[in-house]
């Protein structure tokens, strides 16, 4: 048996799989996000431990014998979070999360230093870890002075699980401190934020062993000797769950944020495109990502405004794709990454009329997210990656209407995997299996069967292209307001 633990923004998911990679069961512990000021997004690391404990307790209650047979644990988690601990491992302040934009000035300052793009292969985005540390240095110097280690969220869980300070390459690549081509911390980039390599965790590949479960926890959970894998950042872990590890394979994720993810067998940085070029969870493998900050979050926002569920809103559209109505939605509710790198931009509806009812607004929101993903596709093309199809994952992929809109906006087929949970927790469990058994990663990280294919709708292609061009033209106009 193998256990995957995925630290998500809204909760911790723990999943058990067997030697045949069949899902045995899962447990969950809920989390909330604190937003004390505009642009801030924080969580308390102790809450991650409590939520993980609840998730494991649910597994122990329902699958005690299976849990006792666990030989390997893999970890996944939301990336970029700044988890600061002192020399005694005491948490110094709430973790500053991936979607926190307070450090936009510090990000611009670091990005102006050409070494950052040259070594990391990425723009220094406000949500990345390094500018957050610069913000802490500038605004909370008494806390900065006490920093013993800077850990990413899942690696704080690792510290609790194993007592080790370790991270994996895929997660570390999102800090703005990693030399992504060399897969090593850069002393120069750390020094630019007044930090040293001794304040960073050690680095391993996602498939490698990265500590063992502490005996006290093993006894509490009824386990024996358990290996903990290096694991992965959430998107790389999802890629491991989907088998998106080979050149040319790709997925589109409709979660809180939206991701267009492509695996690469070479390091292909092009930071000016605002595409993320990160290490993958496998050795000598990289990936590119276009990231939008509000995907299902945009639909959830509309749910809050209308008092309807997401299913009710999308259900009003019916099953057949419609041509764009002329109402355009910009999904920049908390800024945007690819391709704009703009923490200050905010969303908008354009083209509203007396006939713009709730269904029209829902359609515009789905199309706006689809067009934002199209922006990421264009950025990936500029970075040297061409895609012929993608696989859909994430909660938003349950809407066939939305997938049809995305396929038509992108002009490529969208594959729907057969029933199953192939997300980050499953990918993390697979990494736990590899680390514990030494199995060949490519034999383990296979793709699921395709249940259905959503093709672009040729009848709407011209209207969609025109609507996308309107969408693109609106950004500079909104940005100037």
JODA-V31548 format. One record per pair of residues at least 12 apart in sequence whose ideal C-beta (glycine too) atoms are under 7 Angstrom apart, sorted by sequence separation. I is the first residue (numbers start at 0). GAP is how many residues later the second one is. If there is no record, write none. Layout:
# JODA-V31548
I;GAP / I;GAP
This chain:
# JODA-V31548
13;12 / 30;12 / 82;12 / 110;12 / 154;12 / 176;12 / 184;12 / 238;12 / 249;12 / 275;12 / 2;13 / 12;13 / 13;13 / 81;13 / 110;13 / 175;13 / 176;13 / 211;13 / 212;13 / 274;13 / 275;13 / 331;13 / 332;13 / 80;14 / 81;14 / 109;14 / 168;14 / 211;14 / 248;14 / 274;14 / 298;14 / 331;14 / 332;14 / 429;14 / 0;15 / 1;15 / 12;15 / 80;15 / 151;15 / 184;15 / 211;15 / 212;15 / 237;15 / 274;15 / 275;15 / 331;15 / 348;15 / 429;15 / 11;16 / 30;16 / 80;16 / 148;16 / 211;16 / 246;16 / 330;16 / 0;17 / 10;17 / 11;17 / 80;17 / 106;17 / 132;17 / 153;17 / 210;17 / 243;17 / 245;17 / 246;17 / 262;17 / 329;17 / 10;18 / 79;18 / 106;18 / 184;18 / 208;18 / 209;18 / 234;18 / 244;18 / 246;18 / 267;18 / 329;18 / 10;19 / 11;19 / 77;19 / 78;19 / 106;19 / 151;19 / 183;19 / 209;19 / 243;19 / 266;19 / 10;20 / 30;20 / 77;20 / 109;20 / 208;20 / 209;20 / 264;20 / 265;20 / 267;20 / 328;20 / 9;21 / 28;21 / 29;21 / 106;21 / 109;21 / 207;21 / 28;22 / 103;22 / 206;22 / 207;22 / 238;22 / 262;22 / 263;22 / 326;22 / 327;22 / 389;22 / 391;22 / 28;23 / 102;23 / 205;23 / 206;23 / 263;23 / 327;23 / 388;23 / 391;23 / 8;24 / 28;24 / 106;24 / 109;24 / 205;24 / 234;24 / 238;24 / 262;24 / 263;24 / 326;24 / 387;24 / 388;24 / 389;24 / 390;24 / 391;24 / 28;25 / 100;25 / 105;25 / 204;25 / 205;25 / 261;25 / 325;25 / 326;25 / 386;25 / 28;26 / 100;26 / 203;26 / 205;26 / 234;26 / 260;26 / 261;26 / 388;26 / 390;26 / 421;26 / 27;27 / 99;27 / 26;28 / 98;28 / 102;28 / 105;28 / 260;28 / 419;28 / 26;29 / 97;29 / 102;29 / 105;29 / 259;29 / 326;29 / 392;29 / 26;30 / 27;30 / 205;30 / 258;30 / 259;30 / 392;30 / 417;30 / 26;31 / 102;31 / 171;31 / 416;31 / 417;31 / 26;32 / 102;32 / 258;32 / 300;32 / 416;32 / 417;32 / 418;32 / 101;33 / 297;33 / 326;33 / 372;33 / 376;33 / 416;33 / 417;33 / 24;34 / 166;34 / 168;34 / 256;34 / 257;34 / 415;34 / 416;34 / 165;35 / 244;35 / 256;35 / 297;35 / 324;35 / 328;35 / 365;35 / 369;35 / 373;35 / 414;35 / 415;35 / 11;36 / 95;36 / 164;36 / 165;36 / 166;36 / 167;36 / 168;36 / 169;36 / 256;36 / 296;36 / 327;36 / 328;36 / 338;36 / 365;36 / 369;36 / 372;36 / 373;36 / 415;36 / 24;37 / 164;37 / 167;37 / 168;37 / 244;37 / 256;37 / 257;37 / 293;37 / 326;37 / 330;37 / 337;37 / 372;37 / 13;38 / 24;38 / 44;38 / 165;38 / 167;38 / 256;38 / 324;38 / 328;38 / 329;38 / 330;38 / 337;38 / 366;38 / 370;38 / 414;38 / 415;38 / 11;39 / 23;39 / 255;39 / 291;39 / 293;39 / 324;39 / 328;39 / 365;39 / 369;39 / 10;40 / 11;40 / 244;40 / 254;40 / 255;40 / 293;40 / 327;40 / 338;40 / 412;40 / 413;40 / 6;41 / 13;41 / 239;41 / 253;41 / 254;41 / 255;41 / 292;41 / 321;41 / 330;41 / 337;41 / 412;41 / 12;42 / 13;42 / 23;42 / 253;42 / 292;42 / 315;42 / 316;42 / 412;42 / 11;43 / 15;43 / 292;43 / 315;43 / 323;43 / 165;44 / 235;44 / 236;44 / 291;44 / 292;44 / 411;44 / 13;45 / 45;45 / 128;45 / 129;45 / 149;45 / 165;45 / 235;45 / 291;45 / 316;45 / 410;45 / 44;46 / 127;46 / 128;46 / 129;46 / 154;46 / 163;46 / 290;46 / 291;46 / 315;46 / 316;46 / 4;47 / 15;47 / 79;47 / 81;47 / 92;47 / 127;47 / 128;47 / 129;47 / 163;47 / 290;47 / 406;47 / 79;48 / 127;48 / 238;48 / 289;48 / 313;48 / 406;48 / 407;48 / 79;49 / 149;49 / 161;49 / 231;49 / 312;49 / 406;49 / 407;49 / 15;50 / 43;50 / 44;50 / 81;50 / 92;50 / 148;50 / 149;50 / 150;50 / 161;50 / 403;50 / 15;51 / 42;51 / 81;51 / 91;51 / 147;51 / 161;51 / 162;51 / 235;51 / 402;51 / 41;52 / 42;52 / 123;52 / 146;52 / 148;52 / 157;52 / 160;52 / 161;52 / 305;52 / 407;52 / 41;53 / 157;53 / 160;53 / 403;53 / 407;53 / 41;54 / 42;54 / 91;54 / 121;54 / 234;54 / 399;54 / 41;55 / 91;55 / 408;55 / 40;56 / 119;56 / 160;56 / 407;56 / 136;57 / 40;58 / 41;58 / 94;58 / 119;58 / 40;59 / 83;59 / 120;59 / 133;59 / 173;59 / 301;59 / 408;59 / 33;60 / 39;60 / 85;60 / 115;60 / 118;60 / 119;60 / 132;60 / 301;60 / 38;61 / 85;61 / 86;61 / 170;61 / 38;62 / 39;62 / 85;62 / 132;62 / 167;62 / 169;62 / 170;62 / 38;63 / 83;63 / 84;63 / 129;63 / 167;63 / 169;63 / 273;63 / 274;63 / 301;63 / 32;64 / 84;64 / 167;64 / 273;64 / 0;65 / 273;65 / 83;66 / 84;66 / 109;66 / 161;66 / 169;66 / 272;66 / 273;66 / 298;66 / 2;67 / 118;67 / 160;67 / 273;67 / 297;67 / 0;68 / 1;68 / 4;68 / 81;68 / 82;68 / 0;69 / 1;69 / 6;69 / 8;69 / 82;69 / 0;70 / 1;70 / 2;70 / 3;70 / 4;70 / 5;70 / 6;70 / 7;70 / 82;70 / 88;70 / 118;70 / 157;70 / 297;70 / 5;71 / 6;71 / 80;71 / 297;71 / 3;72 / 80;72 / 78;73 / 82;73 / 114;73 / 115;73 / 114;74 / 206;74 / 294;74 / 76;75 / 77;75 / 205;75 / 206;75 / 76;76 / 205;76 / 76;77 / 153;77 / 204;77 / 75;78 / 204;78 / 74;79 / 112;79 / 76;80 / 291;80 / 320;80 / 291;81 / 318;81 / 74;82 / 109;82 / 318;82 / 74;83 / 320;83 / 291;84 / 316;84 / 320;84 / 313;85 / 180;86 / 289;86 / 179;87 / 289;87 / 313;87 / 320;87 / 8;88 / 313;88 / 289;89 / 289;90 / 78;92 / 287;92 / 79;94 / 373;94 / 78;95 / 287;95 / 182;96 / 179;97 / 287;97 / 370;97 / 179;98 / 179;99 / 295;99 / 295;100 / 366;100 / 370;100 / 294;101 / 173;104 / 274;104 / 47;105 / 51;105 / 172;105 / 273;105 / 274;105 / 172;106 / 272;106 / 47;108 / 169;108 / 274;108 / 47;109 / 169;109 / 272;109 / 168;110 / 169;110 / 272;110 / 44;111 / 48;111 / 169;111 / 257;111 / 269;112 / 167;113 / 259;113 / 269;113 / 257;114 / 269;114 / 257;115 / 267;115 / 259;116 / 267;116 / 259;117 / 267;117 / 261;118 / 259;120 / 251;121 / 263;121 / 261;123 / 349;124 / 261;125 / 347;130 / 344;133 / 344;134 / 339;135 / 320;136 / 249;137 / 322;137 / 341;137 / 251;138 / 253;138 / 250;139 / 254;139 / 320;139 / 323;139 / 327;139 / 72;140 / 249;140 / 250;140 / 251;140 / 252;140 / 253;140 / 254;140 / 322;140 / 323;140 / 252;141 / 253;141 / 250;142 / 253;142 / 327;142 / 253;143 / 323;143 / 327;143 / 329;144 / 6;146 / 120;146 / 327;146 / 6;147 / 120;148 / 122;148 / 253;148 / 329;148 / 121;149 / 241;149 / 6;150 / 120;150 / 280;150 / 122;151 / 241;151 / 4;152 / 69;153 / 72;153 / 74;153 / 66;154 / 67;154 / 71;154 / 78;154 / 116;154 / 121;154 / 251;154 / 66;155 / 67;155 / 70;155 / 71;155 / 72;155 / 73;155 / 75;155 / 78;155 / 121;155 / 237;155 / 66;156 / 69;156 / 70;156 / 72;156 / 74;156 / 75;156 / 76;156 / 77;156 / 120;156 / 71;157 / 73;157 / 76;157 / 63;158 / 75;158 / 281;159 / 59;161 / 75;161 / 59;162 / 251;162 / 55;165 / 241;180 / 240;181 / 240;182 / 240;183 / 237;185 / 240;185 / 237;186 / 240;186 / 236;187 / 239;187 / 238;188 / 237;189 / 240;189 / 233;190 / 236;190 / 239;190 / 236;191 / 239;191 / 98;194 / 231;195 / 231;196 / 230;197 / 231;199 / 230;200 / 244;200 / 228;202 / 242;202 / 228;203 / 242;203 / 242;204 / 228;205 / 239;205 / 241;205 / 242;205 / 228;206 / 241;206 / 226;208 / 226;209 / 124;212 / 124;216 / 125;217 / 122;218 / 206;224 / 205;225 / 208;226 / 206;227 / 207;227 / 5;228 / 206;228 / 5;231 / 100;233 / 100;234 / 206;234 / 98;235 / 103;239 / 103;240 / 100;242 / 8;247 / 75;348 / 75;349 / 75;351 / 75;352 / 74;353 / 73;354 / 73;355 / 73;356 / 73;357 / 73;358 / 72;359 / 71;360 / 71;361 / 71;363 / 71;364 / 70;365 / 22;398 / 25;399 / 22;403 / 16;409 / 20;409 / 14;410 / 13;411 / 14;411 / 12;412 / 16;412 / 14;414 / 5;418 / 5;419 / 3;421 / 3;422 / 5;422 / 3;423 / 4;423 / 3;424 / 3;425 / 2;426 / 1;427 / 3;428 / 2;429 / 1;430 / 1;431 / 1;434
